[in-house]
Amino acid sequence: MLQTAAIIIITSGFLVFGLGVVGCCGACKQTKCLLALYVGAVALALVLTLAATSVALAYRTVVAEELLAKLRDSLITRYQGYITSDDQFSRAMDFAQVEFQCCGVNSWQDYNLTTNWTVRSSAVVPLTCCILDRDAYRKENFYVLQDMACARSPNSTNSNIDTPCYGKIKEWIETQAYVIGGLGIAICVLQLAGMLLALCLMTSWKSKDSDYFYRDSYLRS
């Protein structure tokens, strides 16, 4: 949802930027048709931007209501625990645990319930719950642990078991929603300002045309 909202906002921004050429031509040549086309297109882009912004901001509520249950259910049924997993959620959960330095959804004990963790053996938590070299993980998909015994004997010193991931992930998603929403509001303000300026310009032309008409009529009479 956030990705779609961002794409719509960026696309509408580029659309208005491109149509700015039409608006400039209409203003320079005092062509009402071009300005009317510009106003109509900007109005359409404004509606799309408002809709996308609303989706981004409303997504915060969806996160609060549904994220916890979905994360926990997916962890129990889909998490595989190895770095080359073909399951997107499993890789994403590992990435989140490394990036946010957290473990599990509600708690590291969530891993006691997993049904698809194929490399558990004697491990209590995955390697991504351990304190490790994050650069090596990001760039080389390689685990460089501070304590090799961490997965079997995690504690507050060699792992992140004291920090559940739910709060960290929720905070990150809400931040992205605010960023996209703020960008959308800024673009909406610019679009609205462009529409109002174009309409004011068209109105001023209409007033001048009326003045010329009455002046010509007066002179002829």
C-alpha positions, 0 to 999 in steps of 0.5 A: 500500500505504501509503495503504491501510494508513493508511486502515485504521488511521484507520478502525479508530481511528474505529470504536473511538472510536464504539464507546466510547459502547457500552462506556461505556453497558455499564459505566454500566448494568452490561450484559454484552451491551453490553460483550461487543459492545464487546470483540468489535468492538475485537478485530476492529479490533485485528486490522485495525490489526495487519494494516495496521501490518504492511503499512506496516512490511513495505513498507520491505523492498519499497521496498528490493528493488523501488523502484530497478528500477521507478523506472529502468524507468518513467523510461526508458519513461514520462517525458515531461518537460513540466509538463502531462503526462497521465502520472502517473509523469512528473509525479510524477518532476518533482515529486520532482526539485523537492521533493527537489532531485535529478536522475534515479534513479541519475544525471542520465545516466539521461535519455540512455536515455529513449524518451518524453521528447518535449521533449528537443531540445538539453536534457541534463536536464529543467528540474526538475533545475535550480535553480528557484523551488520555490514558483512551480513548486508554486503556478503550475506555472511554471518560474523558473530560476536559470540559463536555460542549465541544461537544456543545460549543467547543472553543480553550481552551476545544477542538482541533477545531483550528487544522484540521486533514488533515495536521497531517494525511498526515505528519504521512503517509509520515513519515511512507513512508520515514521510509519504503523507507529508510529501503528498500534502506538499505536492497537493499544496503546489498543485492547488496553488498552480490551479488557482493562479491559472484560474486567476489569470483566465479571470483577468483575461476575461475582465480585460476582454469585457473592458475592451468590448465595452470600450469599443461599444462606447467608442462606436456609439 
